Amino acid sequence: MMQAMIYSTKSLRPGLTIQDPVRDSKGMVLLPAGALLTESLIAQLLQRGVPAVSVTSQENEDEMLVRVEREKESIRSMFGESGATPELEQLRRLLMERIDAG
């Protein structure tokens, strides 16, 4: 099952394919749509401060469920079951909603 997904740059792994062109803050294309990610390209994106990219994923439903649960657990470990301040709670809630939506 192919689907577009947003990955934080830190979560990227080699073999994923870029869905939409990756641009820098000035709009210059860093990677075109269809580029296959390598360790080197991921390192370059991290070095340039790119926060996230849209990729085409071929993970099956079971793999997706495992990844989603892992992402939710990561958010719970950072924020607990609720944020310490209203702002952090809003951020926690938005992150969880984004995971559920995507």
N, C-alpha and C positions, 0 to 999 in steps of 0.2 A: 504494500500500500504506500504510494508516494504522496507526500504532503509537505507543504511549506511550514517551517517552524522557525521561531526566533530562538537563537542560542546566544547566551552570553559568550563573549570571546574566550573567556577562561574555560568554558565548557566544551569548546570545539574539539574535534578529534580528526585526525587524517582520514580521508576517504569521503567526507561529506562534500556535497556539491552546493555551491553558492546559488541561491534562488534569484536574488535581486542584486544588481551591482552594488558593491561596497564603495562608499564615497568618504572622502575626508571632510573636515569642517568647511573647506572651501568649495566642495562639490566635485573635486577631482576624483575620477574613478581609480580606486586602488585595486579592485578585482572585478572583472566582468561577471555577469550572470553566466552560470555554467562552469565556472572555474572549480577544479577539484582541489580541495584543501590538502596541504601537506604540512608537516611539522614546521617547515621553514616559513610558509605563508601565515600560519597561525602565529608564530613568533613575531612576524612583521606587523600583523594586526595588533597584537598586544603592545608592541613597541610604539606604534602610532596612536595608541589610546582609543582604538575603536571599541566601543562598549558591547555591541551585539551585532549579529548578522542574521539574515534570513537564509536558511538552507533548505534544500530538498532532502528529506529523510526517507529512507526505505525501511525503517523499523516496523516490525509487525506489531499487532495490538498488544501482545504480552510484553514485548520490549518497551512499548510506550507506557504501559501501566507501571512497570518497574521504574522507568525513568521519572515519571510524574511523582510517584511515591517518594523516590530518592530526593527530588527537588523540594517537595513539601517538607520532608524531614529536615533538610538543610535549612529551610526558612524557620521551622520550629526551633531548631537548635540556635539560630541567631536571635530570634525574637521571643521565644517561649510561645505560650498559647495566646498571649496578647502582648502588644507593645508596651514598653515602660512609660511612654508619653503618648498623648493623642496623635502626634505626628508619626511616631514609630508604629503605632497601631494602624494608622491609615496606610502606611507603606506596607506593613505586613499583610493587611487585607488585600491591597492592590496586587501584590505579588502572588498571593494565593489565587485570586481571581484570574490573573493572567495565566497561571499554570492550568487552572481548570478549563479555561477557554481555548488553550492552545495545544 
